[in-house]
Amino acid sequence: MEHIELLFKSIFIDNMVFATFLGMCSYLAVSKKVVTANGLGAAVLFVLTITVPLNWLLDTYVLQDGAMKWLHPSLEEYNLDFLSFILFIATIATMVQLVEIIVEKFSPALYNSLGIFLPLIAVNCAILGGSLFMQSREIPSIELAFTYGIGSGIGWWLAILALASIREKIRYSNVPPPLRGLGITFIITGLMAIGFMSFGGMLTGGDEAPKTTTEEIVLDSDSEDYIDEEDQIPMYTNNDIE
């Protein structure tokens, strides 16, 4: 249940684009066609799925205060948290390079369509944000980190794919001249963000308030306020009173 809740939150509620507005450069630039948006979204999903668990391992066993005591007890006093950005970006850059080689090998047309934005995934703030959010939220296990990486990638992919679909259809619409181009795109993005905010209420509620149990007031027999068992005063819940 914890994995399902985290997956749902990372896709809809804490969406990288609509909740934190990360990765907006490539989100706006590559969302003109569904084909290119789909390719970039898949690449972002792959990189997030791999880098978030890898960076969780780095953070847990290398970067945190006393994390390297597994190597030697004398290393327990070291704290390498200041190297988080460098090591996280190095991991991300390695995975992006792998994605770039794969896309260029198996889909040259998509590689040419993505252009400079494919290698720029290495500095995409959505990719780095996934690892930093994982670190700041103190995700307890690598399985949950893997789930969070998949959910964040699916959320970003869903956002850019939805915008690309709308932008392809809107070409045939009569958009007012002052709003054509990025103007109407920003309006659509804002409306989509408002729509995704509505998912936040799906994980609230469902917790029932504890029911008040029937209690009997029995005071100490030595007290002046002693109440005989026959005269005990029961306390009822509202459900018991018709």
Steps between C-alpha positions, in 0.01 A plus 500: 500500500788735576645447153163566333447818701850628421458416131166681484635806682811529284298474177203724574535696823874576509535511123839641400348741249166602649593503871862621500537630139829318445628417153295775335758582230485166322133464597409809298752459220446132410122487549411618149463145363377186671778285351786707637322558831446126537866429431630758746248391764618139468861613532421703814311204646796269440753742651287570809429130554872420501652807664269539800577152646870539416515836672310350795783248538757778477315709756446211742841333486735786410363851552308500828663569833672179608381313192843356418545313826428183302845545342686560825398619847744790475300646210185541709584859589512617137208683338515535121158658458660803332584276202132419428465727198823387339438127541131523409577690179780256415257208531239682291752594229613138472145376451419777250805407297378141494153611386650720229703210361196269500269754331759589236558131428139381474306815403709755307188694397395551862859587590503774237155625607600535864819679406678678783226420751602135530850566642351788701310243707823485703432851627122470498386628840222240506758219496714655771186601691390137520822403679496806727135445595585138573776620731302775674193279556723229649352211304581200722570221250638446152171338395310818584770706327452286189123554521548874543732514197250315283209715619687826444603390151147392408365830632740705287435279198124533545527879531702555183295246303172666601629845407632375163162346419322825581749711302456281195121542516514869576665572168158469343336729755437870469737626770508881550817641341649640825480154661642293217818308573627491856213715629231238453751229603553664839124534547447131416779400738345705781157345444651152494683575826171606662341177376780288646463680835157340534665158540634614837165434665504133402756409766339700780221367715401143550618508860206443732495680831535269798167413656435601857458192713242470774661582829376476854596752759601328821675713759686395809269359766668721760411813310191706570418483129479121504238368260340170573515236225122518461524873435795490262470752219568354154642725225364429157610593152278704272428187300336338807254785548199482270 
